[in-house]
C-alpha cells in the first residue's frame, strides 16, 4: 500500500563547510570543502518519504530568489507535489549554515527567512491537501501557531500526526495531545518540557498526553514508549561521515511506514535503516536513500 503524506514544513538551502573540528567561541579556523545542498527539515523529510515510495504533498514557503527556485525544482524532481509551496516576495529563502567535522558531527545555524511567512492562513487555502492525505508530518522551523493549525486541520481530517519537535521549544499539553507519534532526540525531549534528565522528560511528556514517544538516540538506536510498553531498538552499525540529515531520514521513512500500515517497531526499523544509509553520505537531501537501497540494506542485516 502506498501511503499519502502531507508535510508542513521548512525549505532551506544548506551551506556546508567541512572542518577538522568545530571552532570555539571567538576562534577562527580554516575550513575545507564548501558545498550547497537543498535542505530544511520539512523538505528533507518530504524528500526522504518520497524516496521511500510515499505519495508526498508539501506545504511551505520560499523567497522569490534563486535558492527558492532551486528548492522548488528539486522537490518536484523527487515527485513531491509542490503546488502548495508558495513564493514570498518580501522574504529571502531560508538558509542553514552548517559545519561538519571529521567524525561527521555537525553544528547548524538557521536563518528562517520565508519559512516564517508560512502562516495559518496559508494552511486554510490548502485544505484539499489535508483531505487527500493519510499522515501529517510537521516540525518546528515554521511559526508555532502555523504548526498548531496544521495539527487542528489534521484532526478534523482524521490524519495520523507525526511531529518532530526541532528546533526544540516549549510545547503545551493541548498541542501534544493532537500528536500520534512524537519524535524528538534526547536533547529535544528534555528541552520541550524543561527537564534536566531524560527520564524526567519522559514522565512529563507521557503525563501531557503523548501517545507514542519515539526518542532517537543516534548510534544507540531509538527508545520506543507506547501502550505496549518500553523498548530500545538498536541502530544499525555503520561508519558515519555526515550526520546532518540522519534525523530527517528517520522521520521520513518512519512516517512512510506508518502510512503503509506498519506497526511502530517495524516503522522504527525502517527509519533506522534509512538513517544508517544517510550518515554514510555527504549532504542533506543527497544523502537520503531510495526504498530499494533500504530494502537491500535490511536484507543484509542478521
N, C-alpha and C positions, 0 to 999 in steps of 0.2 A: 504494500500500500504506500502510495506517495503522499507524504504529509504536506499540508499547506501552512506555511509560516508567514506571519506578518512581523517584521522587525521595525520597531520605532526607535530610532537612534541616530548616532552621530556619524558624520563623514569627515575625515581629516586627511591631510597629506602629511605623511611621516617623513621627517628629515633626520636621517640617522648618521651618526658618526661612530665608527669603531675606535675603541680606546683600549690601552693595555690595562688601565684601572680607572675608576671614577675619581674625578677631582675632589679635593676637599674644599671647604668654603674659603673663598678668596684666592684659590690656587688656579693657575693657568697651566694646562698640559697640552702637549701636541697629540692630536688625534691621527687616525689613519684614514681609511676609505670613507668617503661621504656618498650617501645614496638617498634617493627619494622613493618612497613606496606609498601606494594607496593604503589608507588606514582609517582609524576611528573605530571605536568599539562596536558601534552599530553596524557599520559597513563590513567590518571584519567578520562579525557573527553572521551577517546575511550571506556573505560570500562562502563562509565555512559551511553553512547549511545548504546553500545551492550546490556546492561541490559534493556534498554528501547525498544529493539526489532529491532534496526538498524543492517544492514549488514555492518560491520566495517573492514576497512583495515588500518593498521598503518605503517607510515614511521618514523623511529627513529634510535637511536644508543645506544648501551650499551657497557660496558667493558667486557673483557674476564675474568670474575670472578664470584663468587658465587651469588652476587647480580644480575648481568646481567642475569645469567641462571634462577634465580627465577622470575625476572620480565618478561622475555620472556614466561616462562611456565605459569605464572599467566594470562597474556594477552590471550594466546592461550586457556587456560581453560575457559575463558569467551567468546570464539568463535570468537576472533579477528584474522584476517589474519595477521601473523607476518613475512611473507616471506621477507618483506622489512625492517624489524628491524635488522640492521647489528650489527656485533660484532667487536669492535675496539681492536686491540692487544696492543695498546700503551697508552690507557687511562683507568682510572677506571670508573666504572659505577657511574653516578651522585647520590649524596645523598642530603637529606634535613634534617637539624637539627631543630626540632620543639619543642616549649614549648606550652602547653595548660593549661590555668588557670581554676579556679573553676567555672567560668561562661562560659567556652567554647571558650574564645577568645584566639588567637594564635599569636605567632611570629615565623617567618621562615627564616632560612639562608640556601641558596642552594650552594653546590659545584657542578658545572655543569658537570665536567668530560667529559665522552664520548658524552654527548649531544652537546658539541661544535665541535665534529668531524663530525656532520651531515652537509655536505657541499652541495652547489648547484649541484655538480657532482653526489652526491648520488641520487638526485631527477631525474637527466637525465637518470639514469639507472632504474628508477621506473615509466617510463612514462605510462605503461599499467595501473598502479593503478589510474592515473588521468582519463584515458579513460573510466574506469569502474565505476566511482563514479558520484553521483548527487550533493554532497555538500562537500566542503573542510572546515575542522576545523583546525585552527592554533593558536599558542600562541607565546610568545617571549622568551622562555627558550632555544631556539636554535639560532645560528647566524642570525642576521637580513637579511643578504644577502641571506640566505637559505629560510627564510620566504618570502622574496620578489620574489625569483624564484618560490616558490610554488604558489604564487598568480598569477604570469605570466602564469604558466602552467595551472592553474585553468581557467583563462580567455580563453586560447586557446582551452580548452575542454568544455567551456560553463558551468562550475560548479558555483553554488552559493557559496559564501565565507563567513564564519563566523570567525572573528578574535577577540580573547580575548587578549588584549594588556598587558599581565602580564608575567614577571615583567615589569612595565611601562618604556618606553623610548620615546624619541622624534621620531615622525614619519612624513614622508613627505606627501604632498598632493597627489603626484603621487601614493604612496603606498595606501593611504586611498581611493583613487578613485576606486581601484580594489576590495574593500570590500563591500559586500552586507549588512552584519549585523555586526556592530561594538559593542562589548560588554565589556566595562570597568566597574569597580566600580567607585564610586565617586572620590576617590583619584587618580586613574589611569587616569580618564578623564582629570583631571587638569594637571597631570604630562606629559601627551603625548604632550600637547601644551604649557606647561609652564604658565598656567593661575593661578591666585590667588583665583578665585571663580569658583564654578560650572557653574554658568550662563555664565561667560566669556568663559569657556571651551566649553560649548555647542555651543555658537555663532561661535567660531573659528573652531570647528570640522565640523559644518554644512557648514561653508564657505570654508572648504578644501575638500568638496565633499563627506562627509559621507552621505550615503543614508538612512540607518535605524540605529538610535542611540538607543541602549538599555543599560541604565545605572543601574546597580544593586546597591541597597541601603540597603542591609541587611534586618533587621527587618521592615524597612519602605517600602519594596517592590521594584518595578522596574519602572523607568521612561522611557517611550517609546516615541520616537520622529520619526515620519515617514511623508511621504507625506500626510497622512490622519490627521495629527495634533499631538498634545502632550497630553499625559495622563499618570497617575500614577496608576499602577496595584498593589494592596496591596499584601503583603506577607501573608502566612497562619500562624496564631499564633501557636507556639509550644514552648516547653521548651528546649532550646539548651544546649547540654553538650559538643559539639566539632564542631567548625565551619570550620575545616581545609579544607574540600573538598566541601563546600557549593557552591562556585562559579563554580567549575568544574561540579558538579551535574547539576547545572542550564544550563551551556553551552551545555553539552552532551544531555540533554533532549530537550532543545530548538532546537538544530541542528537536532535532530531526528524528531521533529515536523515539522520543515521546509522541511526536506527531504520527509516527508509523505504528504506534501501539505497543512499543517495547515496554517492559517493566522498568522500574527505576534503576535497578542494578545493571541490567543489560544496557540501558541508555548510558549509564556512567562508564561502562567498559568501552562502549563505542566512543564516548568523549575522550577517555584516556588514550585510546589508540590514535585518534586524530591529533591530540595534543603531543603525544610522543613523536609522531612523524614531524609535526611542525617545528619542534625545537631543534631538529637536525638540519634546518634550512634557515637562510637569512631572510629578513624582511617580514612584514606582517602578512598581507594577503598573498604574496608569492610563496609563502611557506605552507599555506593551507592545502591539505591533500584532497584528492577526489575519492569517491567511495570505493572504487576498485582498489586503490592503494591501501585503504584502511582494511578492507576485507582480506587482502593478501597478507597484510601485517598481522591481523588477528589469526589468520590461518597458520602462521608460522610460530605462534605462541603455544607453550605447553599448557 
